């Protein structure tokens, strides 16, 4: 309790990638914490913005997935210090942080949550698509050797069959370990992942309706969203077949489109 603060944790959403997008509360709580930890595996800020943030609030230490998923050392530290965990976007969008909050509270440690701007709200607002027409979101993962998981594509296809758009997040870590070897997925990687999943679904024991939907997948429309919430933000409306030809940004995701209203069609045509 070096700064006279209460002990325990503050889970602080720092938004998509700009100091200016943080709330005043987030900045003040982070500034007044004894320890500031930047959780650097669910998403990443631009390095220059991190330097600006550090100049504003004080020294920041990076932590990776193991520190949050096995938090015993942090729990011990929080007995005597106030610890701010800085999370890109909104801290409670990840099940890892919900689990962390529950475990900390069971250990008798207070957890304060300060929400931030998340990609889940940025994407509908930026693209002009109705957030009422989004189904379950999913994440495209890097293939691991010969192992190809098809569940992300199944989510996309089943949403589309129900007339629902899909927010598709792109993987950050080819290893899946969350220990620092990050290489954010680019559109060409996403296309390769989708292509492999499609091939597996077409020969697997899934229902015929899903196979039929998969067969026409590459003509489906999508909106690539890159670096939303930063000064480098851009979007591109294209087909899945052309996705791999587009140069992405630092961090990318996409919307896999279902049937659109007339207004939605007009909105996404701006990015063609």
C-alpha positions as MATLAB code, in Angstrom:
seq = 'XXXXXXXXXXXXXXXXXXXXXXXXXXXXXXXXXXXXXXXXXXXXXXXXXXXXXXXXXXXXXXXXXXXXXXXXXXXXXXXXXXXXXXXXXXXXXXXXXXXXXXXXXXXXXXXXXXXXXXXXXXXXXXXXXXXXXXXXXXXXXXXXXXXXXXXXXXXXXXXXXXXXXXXXXXXXXXXXXXXXXXXXXXXXXXXXXXXXXXXXXXXXXXXXXXXXXXXXXXXXXXXXXXXXXXXXXXXXXXXXXXXXXXXXXXXXXXXXXXXXXXXXXXXXXXXX';
ca = [
       0.000    0.000    0.000;
       2.835    2.316   -0.972;
       0.657    5.088   -2.414;
      -1.889    4.947    0.363;
      -4.273    2.934   -1.843;
      -6.401   -0.007   -0.861;
      -4.821   -3.370   -1.562;
      -6.153   -5.759   -4.183;
      -6.672   -5.519   -7.918;
      -8.037   -3.139  -10.506;
      -8.843   -4.745  -13.855;
      -8.601   -1.770  -16.188;
      -9.813   -1.713  -19.768;
      -7.423    0.508  -21.709;
      -9.348    0.462  -24.978;
      -8.217   -0.465  -28.482;
      -4.873    1.284  -28.813;
      -4.790    4.994  -27.986;
      -4.235    6.793  -24.703;
      -6.936    9.283  -25.707;
      -9.518    6.477  -25.834;
      -9.065    5.568  -22.177;
     -11.531    6.891  -19.623;
     -10.363    9.467  -17.092;
     -11.131    6.949  -14.350;
      -8.920    4.322  -16.003;
      -5.984    6.724  -16.233;
      -6.336    7.933  -12.640;
      -6.672    4.478  -11.093;
      -3.694    3.182  -13.074;
      -1.623    6.211  -12.125;
      -2.350    5.750   -8.419;
      -1.684    2.006   -8.289;
       1.425    0.656   -6.599;
       2.038   -1.778   -9.461;
       0.934   -1.589  -13.114;
       0.864   -4.780  -15.165;
       0.151   -4.772  -18.908;
      -1.481   -8.021  -19.940;
       0.075   -8.589  -23.354;
      -1.424  -11.761  -24.756;
      -5.137  -11.243  -25.498;
      -4.413   -8.179  -27.670;
      -1.643   -5.638  -28.198;
      -1.251   -1.865  -28.180;
       1.142   -0.063  -30.564;
       4.518    0.358  -28.879;
       4.505    4.154  -29.272;
       1.148    4.386  -27.512;
       2.414    2.180  -24.695;
       5.353    4.528  -24.260;
       2.945    7.489  -24.078;
       0.848    5.663  -21.499;
       3.873    4.801  -19.393;
       4.982    8.443  -19.431;
       1.510    9.391  -18.201;
       0.862    6.821  -15.467;
       4.286    5.486  -14.491;
       6.312    2.292  -15.063;
       4.476   -0.667  -16.599;
       5.524   -4.316  -16.425;
       4.365   -6.814  -19.053;
       2.804  -10.102  -18.025;
       1.703  -13.068  -20.117;
      -0.957  -15.772  -19.855;
       0.690  -17.963  -17.159;
       0.816  -15.084  -14.657;
      -2.946  -14.562  -14.961;
      -4.011  -18.197  -15.225;
      -1.751  -19.233  -12.313;
      -2.009  -16.070  -10.197;
      -0.791  -17.247   -6.803;
       2.203  -14.883   -6.825;
      -0.016  -11.957   -7.816;
      -2.473  -12.840   -5.047;
       0.315  -12.780   -2.488;
       1.573   -9.432   -3.806;
      -1.948   -7.968   -3.697;
      -2.162   -8.608    0.037;
       0.018   -5.543    0.593;
      -0.135   -3.562   -2.667;
      -2.676   -2.162   -5.100;
      -2.180   -3.817   -8.479;
      -3.587   -2.457  -11.738;
      -3.863   -4.999  -14.537;
      -4.118   -3.156  -17.851;
      -6.122   -5.064  -20.441;
      -6.527   -4.046  -24.083;
     -10.189   -3.394  -24.876;
     -12.558   -4.319  -22.051;
     -11.189   -6.558  -19.295;
     -14.304   -8.685  -18.891;
     -14.576   -9.778  -22.531;
     -12.196  -12.681  -21.835;
     -13.125  -15.701  -19.712;
      -9.566  -15.637  -18.340;
     -10.318  -12.395  -16.526;
     -13.703  -13.546  -15.239;
     -11.965  -16.596  -13.780;
      -9.259  -14.347  -12.307;
     -11.881  -12.095  -10.702;
     -13.756  -15.014   -9.155;
     -10.597  -16.626   -7.788;
      -9.316  -13.348   -6.351;
     -12.624  -12.648   -4.625;
     -12.663  -16.171   -3.157;
      -9.168  -15.439   -1.815;
     -10.555  -12.354   -0.067;
      -8.974   -9.860   -2.451;
     -11.088   -6.965   -3.750;
     -11.302   -6.608   -7.531;
     -12.352   -3.327   -9.076;
     -13.372   -3.406  -12.747;
     -13.040   -0.373  -15.009;
     -14.488   -1.023  -18.433;
     -12.980    0.109  -21.727;
     -13.884    0.369  -25.401;
     -13.993   -3.111  -26.916;
     -13.751   -4.465  -30.451;
     -17.209   -5.972  -29.933;
     -18.714   -2.479  -29.914;
     -16.229   -0.899  -32.314;
     -16.968   -3.308  -35.153;
     -20.736   -2.773  -35.508;
     -20.352    0.973  -35.009;
     -17.501    1.288  -37.503;
     -18.937   -0.913  -40.240;
     -22.514    0.357  -40.048;
     -23.897   -3.128  -39.425;
     -26.730   -3.572  -36.933;
     -25.485   -5.072  -33.676;
     -28.869   -6.803  -33.338;
     -27.945   -8.960  -36.333;
     -24.749  -10.466  -34.921;
     -24.657  -14.067  -33.770;
     -22.059  -15.837  -31.679;
     -18.509  -14.562  -32.235;
     -15.537  -16.828  -32.854;
     -11.748  -16.790  -33.245;
      -9.756  -18.089  -36.201;
      -6.764  -20.004  -34.902;
      -3.496  -20.933  -36.543;
      -3.355  -24.602  -37.629;
      -1.175  -26.742  -35.350;
       0.588  -29.289  -37.527;
      -2.008  -31.634  -39.024;
      -4.611  -30.692  -36.413;
      -7.342  -28.504  -37.888;
     -10.197  -27.329  -35.679;
     -13.387  -26.634  -37.648;
     -15.546  -25.130  -34.890;
     -14.809  -21.481  -35.876;
     -16.051  -22.094  -39.417;
     -19.062  -24.033  -38.142;
     -20.020  -21.014  -36.008;
     -19.683  -18.721  -39.033;
     -21.767  -20.957  -41.285;
     -24.526  -21.638  -38.748;
     -24.817  -17.921  -38.002;
     -25.068  -17.192  -41.716;
     -27.780  -19.836  -42.122;
     -29.786  -17.977  -39.476;
     -29.249  -14.581  -41.129;
     -26.708  -13.460  -38.518;
     -23.345  -11.775  -39.062;
     -20.263  -13.164  -37.289;
     -17.502  -11.184  -35.613;
     -14.399  -13.249  -36.371;
     -11.349  -12.427  -34.268;
      -7.911  -13.348  -35.607;
      -5.397  -15.282  -33.520;
      -2.330  -13.543  -32.079;
      -0.164  -16.492  -31.157;
       0.878  -19.343  -33.488;
       2.040  -21.378  -30.468;
      -1.177  -21.034  -28.463;
       0.912  -20.751  -25.296;
       0.382  -17.057  -24.578;
       3.973  -16.642  -23.456;
       5.214  -13.894  -25.749;
       5.836  -15.316  -29.218;
       3.043  -13.316  -30.829;
       2.524  -12.945  -34.557;
      -0.909  -11.428  -35.118;
      -2.768  -13.241  -37.887;
      -2.874  -11.459  -41.232;
      -5.625  -11.797  -43.875;
      -3.567  -14.327  -45.854;
      -3.231  -16.463  -42.705;
      -6.975  -16.174  -42.082;
      -7.757  -17.272  -45.632;
      -5.421  -20.262  -45.314;
      -7.117  -21.254  -42.052;
     -10.603  -20.946  -43.586;
      -9.520  -22.924  -46.658;
      -8.234  -25.807  -44.530;
     -11.343  -25.820  -42.335;
     -13.601  -25.846  -45.396;
     -11.771  -28.809  -46.885;
     -12.144  -30.745  -43.653;
     -15.855  -29.933  -43.251;
     -16.642  -31.048  -46.813;
     -15.330  -34.562  -46.072;
     -16.464  -34.826  -42.444;
     -19.646  -36.199  -40.908;
     -21.604  -32.983  -40.503;
     -25.139  -32.300  -41.676;
     -25.718  -31.757  -45.384;
     -27.026  -28.213  -44.870;
     -23.716  -27.179  -43.304;
     -21.747  -28.815  -46.123;
     -23.874  -27.024  -48.693;
     -23.248  -23.721  -46.927;
     -19.513  -24.459  -46.826;
     -19.461  -25.237  -50.557;
     -20.500  -21.673  -51.392;
     -18.383  -20.085  -48.666;
     -15.780  -18.449  -50.883;
     -18.368  -16.279  -52.636;
     -19.595  -14.942  -49.286;
     -18.897  -11.336  -48.358;
     -16.876  -10.157  -45.393;
     -15.524   -6.894  -44.008;
     -11.883   -6.888  -42.948;
     -11.373   -4.560  -39.969;
      -7.828   -3.504  -39.122;
      -6.539   -1.480  -36.166;
      -9.970   -0.148  -35.243;
      -9.917    2.582  -32.625;
      -6.460    3.788  -33.691;
      -5.242    6.426  -36.124;
      -4.366    3.625  -38.574;
      -7.865    2.108  -38.703;
      -9.150    0.884  -42.051;
     -11.799   -1.502  -43.404;
     -12.243   -3.421  -46.630;
     -15.379   -5.141  -47.928;
     -14.484   -8.163  -50.030;
     -15.247  -11.836  -50.616;
     -13.707  -14.685  -48.665;
     -11.957  -15.794  -51.875;
     -10.173  -12.416  -52.096;
      -9.462  -12.024  -48.375;
      -5.935  -13.401  -48.656;
      -4.944  -10.794  -51.254;
      -5.491   -7.844  -48.894;
      -2.724   -6.328  -46.807;
      -3.907   -6.107  -43.231;
      -2.858   -3.904  -40.366;
      -1.201   -4.528  -37.025;
      -4.274   -6.241  -35.510;
      -7.067   -7.609  -37.681;
     -10.512   -9.128  -37.409;
     -13.427   -9.448  -39.805;
     -17.185   -9.641  -40.055;
     -18.496  -12.651  -41.967;
     -21.672  -11.281  -43.499;
     -25.138  -12.799  -43.683;
     -28.111  -11.278  -45.487;
     -28.049   -7.502  -45.071;
     -30.710   -4.843  -44.933;
     -30.645   -2.160  -47.610;
     -29.035    0.273  -45.181;
     -26.386   -2.263  -44.154;
     -25.546   -2.918  -47.802;
     -25.098    0.787  -48.413;
     -22.935    1.061  -45.287;
     -20.488   -1.736  -46.162;
     -20.229   -0.666  -49.815;
     -18.279    2.344  -48.525;
     -15.370   -0.002  -47.861;
     -15.405   -1.810  -51.245;
];
